[in-house]
Amino acid sequence: TIIEIRKNLKAYRLLIENGSLITQYDNDVQSICDCPKCKKGGMYKTKFVYKCSNKDCDFFFYKETYGIVITTELAKKICSGEKVDNVERTMKNGNKENVSIKLDIEEGALQIIR
């Protein structure tokens, strides 16, 4: 169920499943790209994930994973199926390294390619 509300002259859309708030979209925000899995929904940035807007699609991936911060531009590239080179990764010990990444669409997870 999607509910629209207005607060302080701003409209929001709330995605609610089984009585629980799943995510909130600012109505002014456009999708960053098409969903690479279902090809029907758009990908939206929420607080912690990039998520498909199609209620029948379960595709999402985290904005930060394996020490890699996924910016909007990087999300667009990996959603297109591209392998992206020279992405900075911060390891647990604080060291940084450059890696190549690719999105596993079926798993909704990044693959690190060395």
Secondary structure, DSSP 8 states (H G I E B T S, - for coil): -EEEEEETTEEEEEEEETTEEEEEEETT---SEE-TTTSSSEEEE-SSEEEES-TT---EEESEETTEE--HHHHHHHHTT--EEEEEEE-TTS-EEEEEEEEETTTTEEEEE-
